[in-house]
C-alpha cells in the first residue's frame, strides 16, 4: 500500500505503507488509510517525530559503539551499518509539515 500525503503548501509526498505507518504512529496518529494533520496538530507531530529521531540516533550510536568494541581496533570499518536511518526516512515528511505549518495549510493523506 502507498500513502500519498498532500498539502496546498508543498508537492505531494508518496511513501511506502510500512514506512508511512511507522512515521504516523510515532507522531501519535493511528496510521489509518485516511487522515489529516491540521495546522494546530502539526507542531506536536513534528516534535514527536524529532524526539523519536533523537532516540533512534542515540540507539544507533550505542549499537555502533558496541560493534566497534566487539570487533577490536581493525574492525571499525566493518562495524558500519547500511540501514536507512529514521532521520533519513522522516525528512521529507518533516519538511512537508514544517512548510505546511508556515503556510497555514493542513496535511492530508488517503483522500
N, C-alpha and C positions, 0 to 999 in steps of 0.2 A: 504494500500500500504506500502511496505517496501522499505527503502533506504539502499543500500549497498555501503559503502564508501570503496575505495581501494587505496592502496599506496604500492609501492615497498619497502618502509621502515618499514611497520608495517603489522600486521594481518588485515584482513577485519573487518569492523565495520558495524553491521546491526542495524538500528533504525526503529521504527515505523514511519509511514508517518507524523502524526501531529507534533511529536517531532522534526523530522529532518527538516521539513518545517519551523518550528519556528526558529530553530537554523540557518538555511540557510538565512532566511530573516534578522535575527539580524546581520549576517555577511555581509550583503549587496548583497546577491545573490537573484535571482528571484525565488528560490525554485523549479526550473524545475525538471522534472524527470531525466534529464541527465545534468551533469555539471562537472566543473573542478576548482580546486584552484591550480593555478600554483605556483611554488616556490616563484615568485615575489609577488603574491597576498596573500600568507599565513600570513605574519606579520600583514597586515591590517585586515585580517579576525580574527586572534587571538586577536588583540587589540580591535576590535569592540565587540567581544563576551565577553571579560573580562570586558569591560565598561558596557555592558548590565547586566552581573552578579553582578557587584558592585551596579548598580542601583536597581536591583531586591532585593539584600540583604538589602539595606537601606530601601526599601519599606516594606519588610517583618518585619524588626526590628521595624519600625514605627507601623505597624499593630499589632504586638505582644505587644508593649508597650501600645497601645490604649486598647487592650483587657484586659490587666492586670489592667490598670487604671479603666476600666469599671466594672471589676468583683471584685474589692476590694482585700485586702491582702490575703485572703484564696483562691482566685481564680487563683493564679499564675500558678499552675499546670494544671488547667483546660483550660488556655488560649493558650496552645501549639497547633500548627497546625501540621497536619500529611501530609501536601502537600509535594511532592518531589520538592526540590528547583531547580532553573535553573542551579545553580553551579553543582549540582549532575548530572543533565541530560547532561550537556555540557562537563563534564570532559573527557569522552572517546574521543570525537571529538577534544577537545583542545589538548589532548596528542598526537593524531594522527597527527594533524597539526604541532605541535612542532617537533616531531620526523622526520616527512617528510621534514620539512624545514631544519633541521640539516643534513639530508642525501641528500638534494637537489633533492627530489622526489615530483612529483605532486600528488595531491589527487583528485580522480575522483569518480563519482557516476553514477549509471544507465547505465553503459557500460558493 
